[in-house]
Amino acid sequence: MAAASWAAPTTSFSPAPAPARGPCRIKAAPLPIRTLHRRVLLNAVGESAMVAAGDTLLGLYEKERLGLSQYATDEFNEERYWETLDADLRYWTRSLRPVQWYPGHIAKTEKELKEQLRLMDVVIEIRDARIPLSTSHPKMDSWLGNRKRIIVLNREDMISTEDRNAWATYFANQGTKVVFSNGQLGMGTMKLGRMAKSVASVVNTKRKEKGLLPRPVRAGIVGYPNVGKSSLINRLLKRRMCPAAPRPGVTRELKWVRFGTDLELLDSPGILPMRISDQTSALKLAICDDIGERSYDFADVAAILVQMLIRHPAAGSEAFRRRYRIDVDSDCGKTFVTKLSVHLFNGDTSQAAFRILSDYRKGKFGWVALERPPT
């Protein structure tokens, strides 16, 4: 897909960003005007200046884009990154083709799944630990009602300890049971099995009170495509019972499997909303390979990923220099994708974009989450 040309902004962001130079079409988003709550040290070219509380971030933003400033405290830099990330993403995606993916089998699965959920004692919702909010189905709460739920943040090895602790605190404050797992290596699977049996134990308690024999606990495994549902089940069972591959859409039908004598698991295909209204979430799904490749343009998604990572305190421009041995000359992702294509792929931007996305998914820039809990 050809990159969409940039249109003049009509949002409340003010003023508009400076015109892009060269081939870049994905513009860097301006920051909303807000008052600094602390003093910020600026290391400017040839001088140092102290910006007093009461100054706005707008002026600092323009200087930073020219490479004339950097923040003195990592803590402030990281806080600012997460505060402005969603606004930046909304700005960067507004001129791109919407990311939408809804294969025919998902509609059929959704109908069958809602019927099966009525039989569940507990529902295990698998999410991608890098983007726990974006891999949460907007209708899941209404489908489950009062049914017990366990949230599993899979791929815990792909996020930092700080990210993990932040999400653990977030879900604990909500009173939601959460398990961190690595479906490829089996980490967290036994804990998940024990927790599922414990959460649903009230079922057999009530059966015993009625004079009925106990039965296996029924647990439904649900989640977005390619978040690791089948791999997690295979690790629980210690054998390959469900087809699994590192791409969306492998599982296409519901399947019951028995775990021991007291737990039954329902493996289900990945489910997505028919239409993804939040394109910032759709973009994160594309970056993390949790949505079909045909739904997005590699060059556009890779360019935005570059813009996200060069601003991220845990990655930055240095991560790209170490990986590709070339300098990041600007904060424009399109510019860097083009430069990498010339450096490694004879000008093929699609191959360069695919390499950047693949490297992120493999942790070549470090394990960097794309979401933090809302504050």
N, C-alpha and C positions, 0 to 999 in steps of 0.2 A: 504494500500500500504506500502510495506516495505520501510524504509527510504533509500534513495540512498546513496551509499558510496561516500565519498569525493575524488575528483580527484585532482592531483597537479595542481595548478593554472598556466594558460598560459597568463594571462593578464599582463598589464604593471605595476600593483601594485608591489612595491618592498620595502623591501624584503617580502617573503611570511610569513603568520602568523605562530606562534609557533604551533607545533603539538597539537591536542586536547588530553585532558586527559579523561579517562573513556568512557562512552557511547556516548559522544557528537560527532555528525557528521556534524552539521551545524557550520562552522567555523566563528569566528569573523573576519570581514573584516579589512585589514590594511588601514590606512588612507593614502591618497596621500600626498606626501611631499610638504609642503608649508611653507612659512615664517610667523612667528607670527608677527602681527601688533601691539601687545601690550605686556607688561610684564605680565607673568603668575606666580602666587604664587603656589608653590608646597608644600603640606604638606606631607612629606615623613616619613616613619617609622623611628623615632628617630632623625629626623632632618628636617629643612626647608631650601629650596634652592630657590633662585630667578633665573628664567630662563630669560636671556636677549633677547631682540628683535634680530632676526637673527638666533636663534635656530630653528630647525624644529620640526614639530609635531610628526615625526616618533619615535624619542626617547621617547617623552612623552607618546605616545600611548602604547609602550611596558611596561612602568612603570605603566601606568594606568590599564592595563589588569592584572597586578600582584597585584593590589590593593594598590599601593604605592603612588598614587597621586590623587589629585582632584583639580578642578579649583576653584579659589577664588571668581570669579564673576559669578553670575547666568546668567548675560547678555551674557558674552562670551561663557559660556557653551551651552546656548540655540542656539546662532548663529552658533556655531560649529556643533551642532547636525543637524540642518537643512541643513547646507552646505555639510555634508558628508553622509546624510541619503540615498540618491539615490545610491551613490557608494557602500555603505554597502549592500543595498538590492540587487543590481546586483550581488555582490559577493556571498551573501548567497543563492540566487536562482539558481545560474548557474549549480549546480549539482542535482537539484530536477526535478521531472517530470513536464513538462510544464502544466500550468493550462489552459484548454480550455473547453468551454461549448457553444454549439450552437444547441439547440433543433430545431426540424423540423419546429415548428410553427413560429420561428423567421424569417426564410427565406421568408415565405409567408407574414408575417406581414410587413417586410421591403419593399417588392414590393408594397403592398397596401398602406402603409404609404406614400411612395414617390408620389403616385398618388394623395392622399388626400391633401398632403402639397401644391399642386398647388391651392387648393381652400381656403387655410388659409389666414386670414388677419393678424394674429400674431401667432407666435409659442412660446409656454411656455415650456422651457426645464428644467426638474427637475433634480437636481444633489444632491448627498449626501454631506452635508456640511463638513463631515470629510475628504472626498477625492474628491473635486470638479474637479480636473484635470483628475483623473482616471475614473470618471463617465461622461466624455465628449466624445461622439462618434466621432471618427476621420473623418467621412464623413459628419457630420452634417452641417458644413459650406458650403460645396458644394451643399448639398441638399436644403438648405434654400436660397442661393443666396443673393439677396437684401431684402428678406422678413424680416419684423420686428420680433425681438426676445426678450423675457424676460427670464432671467435665475433665477431660484428659487433654493436657497440652503436650502433644506429640512433637518429636524433634527437639527435645530439650537440649540436646547437644549443640544445637545451632544458635543458641542465645547465651548471653553472658550470665554470670551468677547474679549480677545486679538486676538484670531484666527478670530473671527467675524469681528473685525475692520480691520484686515489685508486684508481679502478678500473683504470687502466693498471698501477699498481704491484701491485695485487692479482692480476691475471691473469698478469703477468710472473713473480711469485713462484711461481705454480702451474705455470709452464712452458707456458701456453696462449697461442696466437697470437690477438691481438685487433686489430680494426680499428674505428675510430670513423667513423661515416658520417652523412650527411644525404641520405636517399633523394630528398627533394623537390628539392634543388639539385644533387645528384650528387657531393657531397663524399665522398671516400674510396672511390668506386667503382672507379677505375682501380687504386688500390693493392690493393683486394680482388681484382680480376682477376689482377694480377701474383702476388699471394700464393697464390691458388688454384692457378695453374699451377706455381708453384715448389714448393708442398707436395706436389703430385701428380706431380712430374716423375720420381719414382722408378719410376712405372708404365712409362713409355716406355723408361727405362733398362733395365729387366728385359726388355721386349719386344725391344729391340735386341740384348741378349745372346742371346736365343733365335732371332735371325734374323728377327723379325717387324717389319713396318712400324709406325711410330708411329700412334697414334690420338688423337682429341681427349680431353682430360681431362674426366671426368664429375663434375660438382659438384651436389650436392643442396642446395636452399635450403629450410630448415625453420624453424619458429618458431610462436609464438602468433598468434592472429588480430590483424590490424591493427597489426603491429609494423613494416610497411613492406617486406615481401618482394617484392611485385610492383613497387612503385615503384623499388626498388633494381635489379631486373633491367631495367626499362625504361630507367633511367639508364645502366646498363652497355651496353645495346644501342643507346642513343641513338635509340630509337624505341619507340612504344607497342605492345609485343607481348603484354603481360599486363594483364588488367583490374585497375584499382586505384581505390580510393575510400577516403576517411577514415572507414571504419566497418568493424567486424568482419564476416567471413563473405562477402566479395565473391568471392574465389577459391574454387571448389567442386570443381575436379578437377585432377589432376596434368597438367603440360604441359611438354614438352621444348622448349627453344629453343637455337639455336646462337649462340655469341659468337665471331666470327672463325672461324678454321679449326682452332683447337686447344683450344677450351673449349665444352662443352655444359652447359647449366644446366637443372635440373629445378625448376620453380615448383610449389609445393604449397600447398593450403589450410592455414589455421591449424589447429593441433592443440592440444587441451586435455586434461587428465586427465578421465576420466569423472566423477569426483567430486573437487572441490577441498577437501581436508581442512583446509588452513591458511586460515582466513577472513581473516587479516590480509593475505595475498597476494591473495586474491580481492577485497578492498576496494581494494587498490592497482590491480588490473586494471580495476576499475570506474572509479576516479578518472581513470586514463590512457586510458580508452576502448578497452581491449584485450579487452573481453568484451561480449557482447550487452546492449543496454539493458534488455531485458525481464527480465534476471536480477536486477536490483536496484532499490531505491527511491531516486529522485533526492534526496529530502529527507534521508534517512538518510546517504547517502554524502557529500553536500555538507556536512552538519553536522560529520561527522568530519574532512573536509578542512579546514574552518575551524579546528577544534581543533588540527589538526596544524600549520597555517601560522601561527597566532597565537603558537605556541610556538617556531617555527623562527627561529633567529638571522638568517637571510637574508631573512625576510619580516616576521613580527610583525604586531601590530595596525595599525601604520602603513600597511602595504600595502593593507589593506581601507579605511582612511580615505581614502587617495589615490584609490583606484579608485571608491568609491561615495559619498564625501563624507558619510559618517555614522560616528559613533563606535562602537567595539566596547566595549560596556558590561560584558561578562563573558567568561569563557573557555568559555562554553557555546555550541557550534555551533548548536544548535536555536534558541537565543534570537536569534542573529544572522541566521539564515535567515528567521525570522519578522519581524524588524525590517526586513530588506531587502525582504521581500515587501510590507510596508506602504508602504515608502518609494518603491518603483518599480513594483510590480505589483498594486496594489489588494488586497493580502492574499493573492495566489496564491503559496503556498509552492513549488509545483512549478516555476513559472517562475523564481522567485528561486534555487532550488537549481540548475536547469539553467544559469542565467547564471553562477553561481559556478564550476561544473564547467567550463563552456565557457571562462571567463576563465583558469582555471588551465591548461587545455590549450593556450591561445594565448599563454601567458607573460605575462599581464597583471599578475601578482603578482611578476614576475621569474622567471628560470629556476631553479626549485627542485626538486631531485631528492627522491625519497621514500625512497631507500635509499642506504646507504653500505656499503662492504665490512665484513664481520664482523672483529672484532679479537680 
